[in-house]
Amino acid sequence: MQRSCPILMIAVMVFTAASVSAQSDLLILTSDFATGSMAYLPAGAATAQVNLLGLHSDAVGYFQDGRIYVVNRLGQDNIILLYPADVATPLTQFSVGNGSNPRDIEVLATGKAYVSRYESSDLLIVDPRDGTEIGFIDLSAYADADGLPEMDQIVRVGDLIYVSCQRLDRNAGFVPGNAVLVIIDILSDTVIGDIALSAANPNSVIVVGERIVVSGSAGFGDRAGGIDIVDTRTASSLGLVITEEQLGGDLNFLALRTSNAGFAIVLDETFANTIVPVDLATGSIGAPLEGLSGGFVATVAIDGNRLLVGDQGSFTDPSSAGLKIYDATTGVLLQGPIDTGLPPNYIVVLNQAPITAVREERSTALPGDTALGAGFPNPFNATVRVPFELAADGFVEMHVYDLLGRRVQTLVAEHLAPGGYSATWDGTDGTGQSVANGAYFLHIPGGGDASMSKIMLLK
C-alpha cells in the first residue's frame, strides 16, 4: 500500500563513529604514455579488474548525470560514453573535431553539454548522448598572439559556467600569459564577462559553494603559481592563499575534501613528486605523504574520507606504481599499491550523489543538534544549495523527496564529522533526468524535527 508520506517513518540512519565510511566504485584510466587502458575497482575490493578497454594514452574521465565520459585528448579527439554497470562496453563514441584536443566536458542536462577544446577558439556545445553538435561559443577574444585561448577546465555555479583559459604563448615556447575564467550564461550561451586569475597556467578548478578554487602552476620552476580563490558574487579573484614559494615546487594538481582542506601534488626541479596536505583557511602546509615512489604522480581524487593517489612509479622502482589509498584526515596509507595494469593516469570516482557535502568550517563551535538550513536560492532554477549541521560523528544520508513521499535523489551518503556542511541539488533524479517543477523536501533521516527543508523548483 502506498503511504502518503513515508519520510516520517524512516529509521535513524546516523551510526556511531565506528561505522565504516562508505566507498564508491572507482574507474582508473591508465597509461604508459604510449598506449592507454582502463581498470575498475569495485567498492571494498582489494584487487582491480585491469585492461578492460583500450583508450588513448592521454585520456581523462568525468562522472556526471549517472554516466561516465572518457575524453580522449590530443591525437584521438573524441569522447566515449559509458554506463557504470558495464564500464567495458561503450554506449557511444563521438568526435569533437579532428585536432581539437578536448579537455573537459560539463553536462547540463540530458541533451546539452559543453566541451572545452585546447586547439580551438570555439567552446563546443553538444548533445552528450551521441555527440550531435548544437552550436559553438566564440572565445577568440581571449586568445593571445598565437590565436588560441587554451581553454581547459569547465565548472558550473548556478546558471553560469566558468571556463579556464591558460593563454600560453606558443610563439614563445608556451610561456604562460595572464590567465582568466571566462563567464558564460548557460541560458543564452553568451559570454558575459571574465575574471583575471592571480596565477598563470591554471590546472585544477574546483567549485566550493559560491567560490571557485583554482590551482595555477605558472612556468616551470619560477615559483610564481599558487592556489587562488575566486568569489563568483563579485566576479573577482581574492588572491593567492598558498604560493608555490611556500609549497617549494610547481603546483601540478589540487583536490579538496572540504572547503578548506585538501591535497596538492608538488613537482620540484629534479622532477620528484610529493603530495602535501594544504589548509586554505590558514595557509598552512603539512608534511608530505609517505609511501609514494617519488616518481610521477599523475592525479589524486577524494572519495569520502579516502584520498586516492595515482602513483606511476619511478625509474628505479617501477613496481611501486599503482593506486594508493590514504586516510584523507590522517594521511596514513591504508592500501596499495593496487595493480591497475598500466600505471594509473586519472581516477574517476563513481558516486551517484551530484555533489557530496562540503565542510563549511565556519567556526570552531560544534552544533548542538542535527539540522537542515534554508535552501538558497529558493525557488531555484538550476541548482539549490542547502546548508546543514551535524551534532554527532557518523554515517549521514540526505535525500530529496517529492510531495508523494517518493525518494527522488540522494545528495549525501558518507561518514562525516560534526560540523557545518552544505549540499547542492541540480534538479535531477537518480538516473540524471530532470524532475518536474514543484515542491520537494530534503531530509536527513534520524535528525529530528529540524532535519527537513522544503524547496521549490521552477524552470
GIDAHU-V467252 format. One record per helix or strand of 3 or more residues. SS is the DSSP state (helix for helix, strand for strand). FROM is the first residue (numbers start at 1). TO is the last residue. Records with the same first field share a line. If there is no record, write none. Layout:
# GIDAHU-V467252
SS=FROM-TO  FROM-TO
This chain:
# GIDAHU-V467252
helix=6-9  140-142  170-172  244-247  318-320
strand=25-31  36-41  59-64  67-72  78-83  92-95  102-109  112-117  122-126  133-138  151-157  160-165  180-185  190-196  202-208  211-216  226-231  236-243  250-256  261-267  273-279  284-288  297-303  306-311  322-327  333-338  344-350  371-376  384-390  394-401  407-416  419-425  438-443  452-457
